[in-house]
């Protein structure tokens, strides 16, 4: 086959065959296909899209680029969660130990930063010594021992996605339904899980800010999962405003630690408890969502979830002293307080703007080879609905490189939309989808579905 002809075919909007897709993935993984050729194909897919069949073939080709982990020797259900990406989304760091403490096995293969959206791996690696590059045998050993392990793709687990993931970020081809679907589901299917809960974001800070697009993505992800024998459900949730109060790798990890100590913000914990309850339900541990939420709150309040996180950190080489005492973290960041220039109420904090601002401070990669400043980021002091007086601090900006703070106050101010009257409460969770269709989440919580 000729790579150039395959690129031209997709450029012209034609459907690729399964054989063509497998060929191009195999060639890229073995190094015979250059980055510039794959970048051209990614852009063609971004612009022209893919049919569902093409997306399924792409997912399978990516799975087959490496090994599929066999977890059948580990007793009990294996359930994972994945978010399609947002700003301030540190849910996985709280959720994995919490659900493991409730009795499930949580094998979690996560990703890194994409565009303005932070990555779970980068946040975990902000913990000194934390190793996300475990071998498959060690991954399985940890899972069997404590019920949870959080890693990235190894050289043997979906190596195609590992290469393509970074290239998508560098070539601005992140927001593509088939590419997102194949990236997420190839990792999740390859990790050997029984069930999967998805957090599909929509709104200003999501990759799919239109609700209809987010719903279509959820449907694709569910269909691919079910086709591969993985029970899959999805929540569609809001990403108009950052989740929690922190954006940036160590700042978010520190906030996740606070959540595990029962000191988490309401919006972050609502999402976390809801996703966790769905994981318990898929594993047949509970019958009703409220029952699952109660169980998970007990795991947090008792300290069991925090203790489980300590076990995860210890087994993966991280320094537990900064988990016990986050103030011991080696932090050399400079700070800038951004103050309100008027009185009023916060109508909205622009998630996209805040995510991009955090990147510019060093919290994310602009180029594929950039290093991340783990201490860089933003701590919000005010959010939707809060009353603000002129001169009050809206946000604190952090960067190790002082020059990156120059001129950022005005940029940050533009992310805060003000109103003279208190705005109505915003909705955080919209709907739940599974293979049978969609239902408003509120009905499920109320026991109507």
C-alpha positions in Angstrom: 0.0 0.0 0.0 1.0 3.6 -0.6 0.8 6.0 2.4 0.5 9.0 0.1 -2.6 7.5 -1.6 -4.2 6.7 1.7 -3.7 10.3 2.9 -5.1 11.6 -0.4 -8.1 9.3 -0.1 -9.0 10.7 3.3 -8.1 14.2 2.2 -10.8 13.9 -0.5 -13.4 12.6 2.0 -13.4 9.0 1.0 -13.9 6.0 3.4 -10.7 4.1 4.2 -10.8 0.3 4.5 -9.9 -1.6 7.6 -6.8 -2.9 5.8 -5.7 0.6 4.9 -6.1 1.9 8.5 -4.3 -1.1 10.0 -1.4 -0.7 7.5 -1.0 3.0 8.2 -1.0 2.4 12.0 1.4 -0.5 11.8 3.8 1.6 9.6 3.7 4.5 12.0 4.4 2.4 15.1 7.4 0.6 13.5 8.8 3.9 12.3 8.4 3.5 8.6 5.8 6.3 8.4 7.2 9.8 9.2 5.6 12.2 11.7 4.8 14.6 8.9 2.9 12.0 7.0 0.9 10.9 10.1 0.3 14.6 10.8 -1.2 15.1 7.3 -3.5 12.1 7.8 -4.6 13.4 11.3 -5.5 16.7 9.7 -7.4 15.0 6.9 -9.3 13.0 9.5 -9.9 16.2 11.6 -11.3 18.0 8.5 -13.1 15.1 6.8 -14.1 12.9 9.7 -14.6 9.2 9.7 -17.6 6.8 9.5 -18.4 4.7 12.5 -16.9 1.7 10.7 -13.6 3.6 10.1 -13.6 4.6 13.8 -14.1 1.0 14.9 -11.3 -0.2 12.6 -9.0 2.6 13.8 -9.7 1.6 17.4 -9.0 -2.0 16.7 -5.8 -1.3 14.8 -4.5 0.8 17.7 -5.4 -2.0 20.2 -3.6 -4.5 18.0 -0.5 -2.3 17.9 0.4 -3.7 21.3 -0.8 -6.2 23.9 -4.2 -6.6 25.5 -3.8 -7.1 29.2 -5.4 -10.2 30.7 -6.8 -9.5 34.2 -8.9 -12.6 34.6 -6.6 -14.1 37.2 -7.5 -11.1 39.5 -10.8 -11.8 41.3 -13.6 -9.3 41.3 -14.9 -6.8 38.8 -12.5 -4.4 37.0 -14.0 -1.0 36.3 -12.5 2.2 35.1 -13.5 5.8 34.4 -12.4 8.2 31.7 -13.0 11.9 31.1 -13.0 13.5 27.7 -11.0 16.4 29.1 -11.6 19.6 30.9 -10.1 22.4 33.0 -9.4 21.6 36.6 -10.5 18.0 36.2 -8.6 16.1 38.8 -11.5 13.6 39.4 -9.4 10.4 38.6 -7.0 11.1 41.4 -9.8 11.2 43.9 -12.0 8.6 42.2 -9.6 5.7 41.8 -8.6 5.3 45.5 -12.1 6.0 46.6 -13.7 3.3 44.5 -10.9 0.9 45.2 -11.6 1.5 48.9 -15.2 0.5 48.2 -14.1 -2.9 46.9 -13.6 -2.6 43.2 -10.5 -3.1 41.1 -9.6 0.1 39.2 -7.0 -0.5 36.5 -6.5 3.0 35.1 -4.5 3.9 32.0 -4.6 7.7 31.7 -3.3 10.3 29.3 -1.3 13.5 29.4 -2.3 17.1 28.6 -4.0 17.8 25.4 -4.3 21.5 24.3 -5.8 23.4 27.2 -6.9 20.3 29.1 -4.7 18.9 31.8 -3.6 15.2 31.9 -3.9 12.9 34.9 -0.4 11.5 34.3 1.1 15.0 34.5 -0.7 15.7 37.7 0.4 12.4 39.3 4.0 12.9 38.2 4.0 16.2 40.0 4.3 14.0 43.1 8.0 13.5 43.6 9.1 10.0 42.6 5.6 8.9 41.4 6.1 6.4 38.5 3.4 6.2 35.9 5.6 4.0 33.7 5.0 0.7 35.3 5.5 -2.5 33.3 2.5 -4.6 32.7 3.5 -7.3 35.3 4.0 -4.6 38.0 0.7 -3.0 37.0 -1.1 -6.3 37.5 0.7 -7.0 40.7 -0.3 -3.6 42.2 -3.8 -4.1 41.1 -4.0 -7.5 42.7 -2.4 -6.2 45.9 -4.3 -3.0 46.5 -7.1 -2.8 43.9 -5.8 0.2 41.9 -3.0 1.3 39.7 -2.7 4.5 37.6 -0.3 4.4 34.7 0.2 5.6 31.1 0.7 3.7 27.9 3.8 1.5 28.1 5.8 0.5 25.1 3.5 -2.5 24.8 0.1 -1.0 25.6 -1.4 0.7 22.6 1.9 2.2 21.4 0.1 3.7 18.4 -1.9 5.9 20.7 1.2 6.9 22.7 2.8 8.3 19.5 -0.4 9.8 18.0 -1.5 11.4 21.3 1.4 13.8 21.4 1.3 14.5 17.7 -2.4 15.4 17.9 -1.7 18.0 20.6 1.2 19.5 18.6 -0.8 19.7 15.3 -4.1 21.0 16.8 -6.1 17.9 15.7 -7.4 17.2 19.2 -11.1 18.0 18.6 -12.0 15.1 16.3 -14.7 12.6 17.2 -13.1 9.5 15.6 -9.6 10.4 17.0 -10.9 11.0 20.5 -13.0 7.8 20.4 -10.1 5.6 19.1 -7.7 7.1 21.6 -9.9 6.7 24.7 -11.3 3.3 23.8 -8.1 1.6 22.6 -6.5 2.2 26.0 -9.5 1.2 27.9 -10.2 -2.0 26.0 -6.5 -2.9 26.1 -6.3 -2.6 29.9 -8.6 -5.6 30.3 -11.6 -4.0 32.1 -15.1 -5.4 32.4 -16.9 -2.0 32.6 -16.3 1.7 31.9 -17.9 4.9 33.0 -17.3 8.0 30.9 -17.4 11.6 31.8 -18.2 13.4 28.5 -17.7 17.1 28.9 -19.6 19.8 27.1 -19.4 23.6 27.3 -16.9 26.4 26.8 -13.9 24.5 28.3 -14.6 21.1 26.6 -13.2 19.9 23.3 -16.8 19.3 22.2 -18.5 22.5 23.5 -21.7 21.8 21.6 -24.1 19.5 23.5 -25.1 17.6 20.3 -21.4 16.9 19.5 -20.8 15.7 23.1 -23.8 13.4 22.9 -22.6 12.0 19.6 -19.2 11.3 21.1 -20.8 9.5 24.0 -22.8 7.4 21.6 -19.7 6.5 19.7 -17.7 5.6 22.8 -20.5 3.5 24.2 -21.0 1.6 20.9 -17.3 0.9 20.6 -17.1 -0.3 24.2 -20.1 -2.6 23.9 -18.9 -4.0 20.6 -15.7 -5.0 22.4 -17.5 -6.6 25.3 -17.0 -3.7 27.8 -20.2 -2.5 29.5 -20.1 1.2 29.0 -22.1 4.2 30.2 -21.6 7.9 30.0 -22.5 11.1 31.9 -22.7 14.3 29.9 -21.4 17.0 32.3 -20.7 20.8 32.1 -17.3 22.3 31.5 -18.3 25.9 31.2 -16.3 26.7 34.4 -13.2 25.0 35.8 -13.9 22.0 38.1 -12.9 22.8 41.6 -10.7 25.8 42.4 -7.3 24.8 41.0 -5.8 24.5 37.6 -2.2 23.2 37.2 -0.6 20.0 38.0 0.6 20.1 41.6 -2.1 22.6 42.5 -4.7 20.1 41.3 -3.1 17.1 42.9 -3.0 19.1 46.2 -6.8 19.8 45.8 -7.4 16.1 45.1 -5.6 15.3 48.4 -7.9 17.7 50.2 -10.9 15.9 48.6 -9.6 12.6 50.0 -9.3 14.3 53.4 -13.0 15.2 53.1 -12.3 18.8 52.3 -13.2 18.9 48.6 -15.3 21.6 46.9 -18.9 20.7 46.2 -18.8 20.7 42.4 -15.8 18.4 42.2 -17.2 16.0 44.7 -20.6 15.9 43.0 -19.0 14.7 39.8 -16.7 12.3 41.6 -19.4 10.7 43.7 -21.8 10.4 40.7 -19.2 8.7 38.5 -18.1 6.4 41.4 -21.7 5.4 42.1 -22.1 4.4 38.4 -18.9 2.3 38.6 -20.3 0.5 41.7 -23.6 -0.1 39.9 -21.9 -1.5 36.8 -20.1 -3.9 39.1 -23.4 -4.9 40.7 -22.2 -3.7 44.1 -25.3 -1.5 44.5 -28.8 -1.2 43.1 -29.4 2.6 43.5 -27.2 5.6 42.8 -27.9 7.2 46.2 -26.8 3.9 47.9 -23.5 4.2 46.0 -23.0 7.8 46.9 -23.6 7.0 50.5 -21.0 4.2 50.4 -18.4 6.5 48.8 -19.0 9.3 51.2 -18.3 6.8 54.0 -15.0 5.8 52.3 -14.0 9.4 52.3 -15.2 10.3 55.8 -13.5 7.2 57.4 -10.2 7.9 55.8 -10.2 4.7 53.8 -10.0 6.5 50.5 -7.0 8.6 51.7 -5.3 5.5 53.0 -5.8 3.8 49.7 -4.2 6.7 47.9 -1.2 6.5 50.2 -0.9 2.8 49.2 -1.0 3.7 45.5 1.6 6.5 45.9 3.9 4.2 47.9 3.7 1.3 45.5 4.4 3.6 42.6 7.4 5.2 44.1 6.0 8.5 45.2 6.9 10.5 48.3 4.1 10.0 50.8 5.4 12.9 53.0 4.0 15.5 50.6 0.7 13.6 50.6 0.5 13.8 54.4 1.8 17.4 54.4 1.4 19.2 51.0 3.2 22.2 52.5 6.4 20.3 52.3 6.3 20.3 48.5 9.4 21.9 46.9 7.7 25.0 45.6 9.7 27.9 44.1 6.9 29.5 42.1 6.3 33.2 42.0 2.8 34.4 42.5 0.5 37.2 41.3 -2.8 38.2 42.8 -5.5 39.3 40.3 -8.1 41.6 41.9 -11.5 42.6 40.8 -11.9 46.0 39.1 -15.6 46.2 40.1 -18.4 45.1 42.4 -20.9 42.5 41.4 -21.4 38.7 41.1 -19.4 36.2 39.2 -21.7 35.1 36.3 -19.1 32.8 34.8 -15.4 31.9 34.9 -14.4 31.0 31.4 -12.9 27.5 31.5 -11.2 27.7 28.2 -9.6 31.1 29.0 -8.4 29.8 32.4 -7.0 26.6 30.8 -5.1 28.6 28.2 -3.8 31.0 30.8 -2.5 28.1 32.9 -0.7 26.7 29.9 1.0 30.1 29.2 2.2 30.1 32.8 4.0 26.8 32.2 1.4 24.3 33.3 1.2 22.7 29.9 3.2 22.0 26.8 3.0 24.4 23.8 5.3 22.2 21.8 5.5 18.4 21.9 9.0 18.5 23.5 8.3 21.2 26.2 8.8 20.4 29.8 6.0 21.1 32.3 6.4 23.4 35.3 4.5 21.3 37.9 4.1 24.3 40.2 2.6 26.6 37.6 -1.1 27.2 37.6 -4.1 29.1 39.0 -6.0 29.0 42.2 -9.5 30.6 41.8 -10.7 32.5 44.8 -14.2 33.2 43.3 -16.5 31.2 41.1 -20.0 31.3 39.7 -22.5 33.0 41.9 -20.0 34.5 44.4 -20.4 38.1 45.5 -17.3 40.2 44.8 -16.3 43.7 45.9 -13.8 45.9 44.0 -10.3 45.1 45.1 -11.1 41.5 46.2 -8.8 38.8 44.9 -10.3 36.7 42.1 -7.4 34.4 41.4 -3.8 33.7 42.3 -1.4 32.9 39.4 1.8 30.9 39.9 4.8 30.4 37.7 8.4 29.4 38.4 9.5 31.8 35.7 8.6 35.3 37.0 8.5 36.7 33.4 5.5 34.5 32.5 3.4 36.5 35.0 3.9 39.8 33.2 0.7 41.1 31.7 -1.4 38.1 32.9 -3.6 40.1 35.3 -5.6 41.6 32.5 -5.8 38.3 30.7 -7.1 36.6 33.8 -9.7 39.4 34.5 -11.1 38.8 31.0 -12.0 35.2 32.1 -14.4 36.5 34.8 -17.8 37.6 33.5 -19.5 39.8 36.0 -23.2 40.7 36.6 -25.0 43.1 38.9 -27.5 40.5 40.1 -26.8 37.0 41.5 -27.0 34.5 38.6 -29.1 31.4 38.7 -27.5 28.1 39.8 -25.9 26.2 37.0 -26.4 22.6 36.1 -23.4 20.3 36.5 -24.6 16.9 35.2 -27.0 16.8 32.3 -27.8 13.2 31.1 -26.8 9.6 31.3 -26.4 7.5 28.2 -26.0 3.7 27.7 -26.6 1.3 24.9 -30.3 1.6 25.4 -30.5 5.4 25.1 -30.4 8.6 27.2 -32.1 9.8 30.3 -31.8 13.0 32.4 -29.4 12.3 35.3 -31.8 13.9 37.8 -34.3 11.2 37.1 -31.8 8.5 37.8 -30.7 10.1 41.1 -34.4 10.3 42.1 -34.8 6.6 41.4 -37.0 7.1 38.2 -34.6 5.2 35.9 
